[in-house]
Structure formats: structure tokens, C-alpha cells
Amino acid sequence: MHAPIEVISGVTRLPGFRNHYDAVIDTMCVPQTARLIELLQPNAAAGIGFDDTLHVYDHPVSLETWRSWSDERRTACDCFADVIRAWRSGDEYVGTVPVLYVSEAARRWAAGWLNVGNPAQAPLVAINPGAGSPMKRWPLDRYLELGSNLEARGFRSLFIFGPKESALQAQAAPYIAGLNALTYSSPDSRIQNVAALLQQCSLTVSNDCAVMHISAAVGTRTLAIFGPSISKIWFPYNQPWNRVVEREAACRKNCFDGCAEFHCLTDISVEAVLTQAKLMLASQ
């Protein structure tokens, strides 16, 4: 017989539910994150948010404040430290390298998936041509050319597509079929399987997006291609084995909604990315 459910402050809980979270710290709190915070009810919640989500924070930081911090070309981790200090006055915070735990179940799944798709165990390079915002995407044809160049050097490409990138995947599919490449299409926003696959790769080449962060957090060498966003803020992975390729277009610092030309991305050549990739692969 199931225990009765009780509702506390609009949150459904089982009797005896114990709060396991001292704090939730987040940036850019969207409605989904706001609902998660309301569900978990941590002892404290601090972070950056939009006007309609700031109410879930005990210690909110406005977008204007966040932008003033990042104007000094500090990293996202630096800004997180400021959020923590605002929440725990007097506490010192020392940033650490982000680490993502990959479950044993996900590792076993990835090993099985690769045993079927890559039985010869060719060295893999993950290629992530998508991004949440189209304005952050390096041109697809250049990713395909990059994959072809890596194949000629003995590496097999693993193209990764997110759950909202079916159109991009369909566009790439005929060309990927011509390569000796693998394709993984994530069915949802859960990241464990993606993380486990990335952990088996020698290198990840990605736009500025979630896959980039996941790759760096599981310890895979990560080559990030940045467009309008600034790597000094959003790529706080300063280990010597991670690198960034970006170009300073004249309009880049004022780009909020994208543009028709995307010089910050189209000015990045395949050769520039391939040069960095070869250096990263050779240094392993």
C-alpha cells in the first residue's frame, strides 16, 4: 500500500521527505529551472535570472548585474563565485575544474553501442555541428569537410545531434553516409549517454553549447568554435589540452540577435580548426 501524498507550499512530497540540497546555484533561470527549484526546495537558491523567474531565488542577481561582471572579461566561473559570496557573505570561494559524474550504467551502454558501431575500435573524434542558437553554428559543410580530413588521418567521426536538431541531421545525413562516420541522435535532453560516448573519444570539436561543456567536464579534450559569444566568459576550461578557435569580427561585441553575414563564424576556415585538432590529437 502506497503512503499518502501530502502537498506543502504547492510542492507534492511524500511524508518524511528530507531536503538533500543545501543550495542550488544557477544562471539564466528559465521556467523549467524555476519549477525544479520550487520542487527541490533547497535551503537556499542563488543565481542569475530573468524578471519572471527571479522570485524563485533567495539571493537573485539581475541580468544587468551579470552583464556588468562579464564586461570585465571574467569567466562564468568568476561570476558564479560572486553569486556564492553574495549568498554566503565572508566565505571564500576557489573555482575548480567542472567535473561530470558518468554512471556505470551509462558507461556500459556506451561500450555496447560502440561495440556495434565501431567494432574495429578506430579512434573517435566527436563532432557536434549543432547549438541551441543557430547564430552559434559554424557552417555545417565545414564540419563535414573536417570529418573527411580526420578520416584521411585514421580517425573516425562521431556526429552528435540534439533532440531538437532533426532538420540539421537530415541535412547532414547524405554527406555523413559518404564518410565512415557514426551518428548519435540524442532522443531527449538527458546527458548521461552523451557524456559516456564523449568520454570514449580522443577529441570533441563543438560549437559553444551544452555538448562543449559536457565534453570538457568528462575530461575529453575539447576544441570549441566560438561565434558571437566570448570564450573568455563561457569557456572556463583553461587546461592546456582544451583550445578555442574564434575570430574578432567588428560587430561581435554588439551582437545580440545575430546578423545576416556571421563573419565571426564564416571567417573561421576548416584549415584553422584542423590545425588545432591535429595538435591536440598529436599531444595525447
C-alpha positions in Angstrom: 0.0 0.0 0.0 1.4 3.4 -1.0 2.0 6.1 1.5 -0.4 9.0 1.3 0.8 12.1 -0.6 0.9 15.5 1.1 1.2 18.9 -0.5 3.4 21.5 1.1 3.6 25.0 -0.4 2.3 23.7 -3.7 5.0 21.1 -3.9 4.0 17.4 -3.9 6.1 15.4 -1.5 6.0 12.0 0.2 5.7 12.2 4.0 9.1 12.3 5.6 10.7 13.9 2.5 14.1 15.3 3.6 15.8 18.1 1.8 19.2 16.9 0.5 20.2 20.2 -1.1 22.0 23.0 0.8 21.9 25.3 -2.2 21.1 25.5 -5.9 23.2 27.9 -7.9 22.3 28.6 -11.5 22.4 31.1 -14.3 19.8 32.2 -16.7 16.9 30.7 -14.8 14.2 29.7 -17.2 10.7 28.5 -16.3 11.8 24.8 -16.2 14.6 25.6 -13.8 12.3 27.7 -11.7 9.9 24.7 -11.3 12.8 22.5 -10.4 13.9 24.8 -7.6 10.4 25.0 -6.4 10.2 21.2 -6.4 13.5 20.6 -4.7 13.1 23.4 -2.2 16.8 23.8 -1.3 17.9 25.6 1.8 18.9 28.5 -0.4 18.8 29.3 -4.1 21.1 31.9 -5.7 21.8 32.9 -9.2 21.1 35.0 -12.3 17.6 35.1 -13.8 15.0 36.8 -15.9 12.4 39.0 -14.3 9.7 36.3 -14.4 11.9 33.8 -12.7 13.9 35.8 -10.1 11.2 35.1 -7.5 12.5 31.5 -7.0 15.8 32.8 -5.8 16.6 33.7 -2.2 19.5 35.6 -3.5 18.7 36.8 -7.0 21.1 38.6 -9.4 19.7 40.6 -12.2 20.8 40.3 -15.8 22.2 43.8 -15.7 24.4 42.9 -12.8 25.6 39.7 -14.5 26.4 41.7 -17.6 28.4 44.2 -15.6 30.5 41.4 -14.2 31.2 39.8 -17.6 32.1 43.2 -19.1 35.5 42.8 -17.3 36.2 39.7 -19.4 35.9 37.4 -16.5 34.8 33.9 -16.9 31.4 32.3 -16.0 33.1 30.6 -13.0 34.3 34.0 -11.7 30.7 35.3 -11.8 29.5 32.1 -10.1 32.0 32.9 -7.3 30.4 36.4 -6.9 27.0 34.8 -6.6 28.3 32.5 -3.9 29.9 35.3 -2.0 26.7 37.3 -2.2 24.8 34.4 -0.7 27.4 33.5 2.0 28.9 36.8 2.9 32.5 36.4 4.0 33.0 32.9 2.5 35.9 32.5 0.2 35.4 30.5 -3.0 38.1 28.9 -5.1 37.0 27.8 -8.5 37.6 24.2 -9.6 37.5 22.4 -12.8 33.9 21.3 -13.6 33.5 17.5 -13.3 30.6 15.5 -14.6 29.9 12.1 -13.0 29.1 9.4 -15.6 27.2 6.5 -14.2 28.3 2.9 -14.6 25.1 2.1 -16.4 25.8 4.9 -19.0 29.4 3.6 -19.4 28.1 0.1 -20.1 25.5 1.4 -22.6 28.2 3.4 -24.4 30.5 0.4 -24.6 27.8 -1.7 -26.1 26.8 1.0 -28.6 30.3 1.4 -29.7 31.0 -2.3 -29.9 28.2 -2.5 -32.5 29.0 0.7 -34.4 32.8 0.8 -34.1 33.9 -2.9 -33.8 37.4 -2.2 -35.1 37.8 0.4 -32.2 39.1 3.1 -34.5 40.0 6.3 -32.6 37.0 8.6 -32.4 36.6 12.3 -32.8 33.2 13.7 -31.7 31.8 16.4 -34.0 28.9 18.5 -32.7 27.6 20.7 -35.5 24.5 22.0 -33.7 23.9 24.5 -31.0 20.8 25.8 -29.1 21.0 29.0 -31.2 21.6 28.9 -35.0 23.7 32.0 -34.7 26.4 29.9 -32.8 26.8 27.3 -35.5 29.9 27.0 -37.6 28.7 26.2 -41.2 27.7 22.5 -41.5 29.6 22.0 -44.7 32.8 22.9 -42.9 32.2 20.3 -40.1 31.6 17.7 -42.9 34.9 18.7 -44.6 36.6 18.5 -41.2 35.3 14.9 -40.7 36.6 14.0 -44.1 40.1 15.3 -43.3 40.1 13.5 -40.0 39.1 10.3 -41.7 42.0 10.6 -44.0 44.2 10.7 -40.9 42.8 7.5 -39.5 40.2 8.9 -37.1 36.5 8.0 -37.3 34.0 10.8 -36.7 31.1 10.5 -34.3 28.5 13.2 -35.3 26.2 14.1 -32.4 22.8 15.8 -32.8 20.4 17.0 -30.1 16.7 16.2 -29.7 15.7 19.5 -31.5 18.2 19.1 -34.4 16.4 16.7 -36.6 16.4 19.1 -39.5 20.1 19.7 -39.2 20.7 15.9 -39.0 18.6 15.3 -42.1 20.6 17.9 -44.0 23.8 16.3 -43.0 22.8 12.6 -43.3 23.6 12.1 -47.1 27.1 13.5 -46.6 27.7 11.6 -43.3 26.7 8.5 -45.2 29.6 9.1 -47.6 32.1 9.1 -44.6 33.0 6.2 -42.5 31.3 8.0 -39.6 28.9 7.3 -36.7 25.9 9.3 -35.8 24.3 9.6 -32.4 21.0 11.4 -32.2 20.0 12.2 -28.6 16.3 11.4 -28.0 15.9 13.8 -25.1 17.8 16.3 -23.0 19.3 13.8 -20.6 23.0 13.9 -20.9 24.4 10.7 -19.3 24.6 8.7 -22.6 26.1 11.6 -24.5 28.6 12.1 -21.7 29.6 8.4 -21.8 30.1 8.5 -25.5 32.2 11.6 -25.3 34.3 10.0 -22.7 35.4 7.4 -25.3 36.5 10.0 -27.8 40.0 11.3 -28.3 38.7 14.8 -29.1 35.5 16.7 -29.3 35.0 19.6 -31.8 31.9 21.6 -30.9 30.2 24.9 -31.2 29.6 26.9 -28.0 26.8 24.8 -26.5 25.9 22.1 -23.9 27.9 19.3 -25.7 31.0 21.5 -25.4 30.5 21.8 -21.6 29.8 18.1 -21.2 32.9 17.1 -23.1 35.2 19.3 -21.0 33.5 18.1 -17.8 34.1 14.4 -18.5 37.8 15.1 -19.3 37.8 14.7 -23.1 40.0 17.2 -25.0 37.7 19.8 -26.3 38.1 22.2 -29.3 35.4 24.8 -29.2 34.4 27.0 -32.1 33.0 30.4 -30.8 31.0 32.8 -32.8 29.2 35.8 -31.3 29.7 34.6 -27.7 33.1 35.3 -25.9 35.2 32.4 -24.9 36.8 34.3 -22.0 33.5 34.2 -20.3 31.9 30.9 -21.4 34.9 28.6 -21.8 36.5 28.4 -18.3 38.4 25.2 -19.1 41.9 26.5 -19.2 43.7 23.2 -19.1 46.4 23.1 -21.7 44.6 20.3 -23.6 41.5 22.4 -24.3 41.5 25.0 -27.0 39.3 27.6 -28.7 39.1 28.9 -32.3 37.4 32.3 -32.7 37.6 35.5 -34.7 37.2 39.1 -33.7 34.7 40.4 -36.2 34.0 44.1 -35.9 30.3 43.6 -34.9 31.0 40.7 -32.5 30.7 42.6 -29.1 27.4 44.2 -30.1 25.8 41.0 -31.5 22.7 40.1 -29.5 20.3 38.9 -32.2 22.6 37.6 -34.9 23.2 39.1 -38.3 23.0 38.1 -42.0 26.7 37.5 -42.5 28.0 35.8 -39.4 31.6 36.9 -40.1 32.7 35.7 -36.6 32.0 32.1 -37.8 32.4 32.2 -41.6 35.8 33.7 -41.2 37.0 30.5 -39.5 38.4 28.2 -42.0 38.5 24.4 -41.9 42.3 24.5 -42.0 42.3 26.7 -38.9 40.2 24.2 -37.0 42.1 21.2 -38.4 45.4 22.6 -37.4 44.3 22.9 -33.8 42.7 19.4 -33.9 45.9 17.8 -35.2 48.0 19.5 -32.5 45.6 18.3 -29.8 45.5 14.7 -31.1 49.2 14.5 -31.6 49.9 15.6 -28.0 48.0 12.8 -26.4 
